[in-house]
């Protein structure tokens, strides 16, 4: 399993509410949705290439997988 580092995130309450709704719509936790958003943005910008050991069911509706 991949080690993960915990940290505090300060976020606008309205943005958090939107992320929570989006996460619920896609059956993810809020934390999982934030991780997916960061991962997606990093890949799109060409800044991160994940060693893909997940299944395609872990990807979102506009996933590049």
Number of C-alpha atoms within 10 A of each C-alpha: 3 4 5 6 5 6 6 5 6 7 9 8 9 9 10 14 13 12 18 18 16 15 18 13 9 12 11 16 15 18 12 12 20 16 12 18 14 12 16 18 13 14 14 12 9 9 9 12 10 9 6 8 6 9 8 11 8 11 13 14 9 7 10 10 11
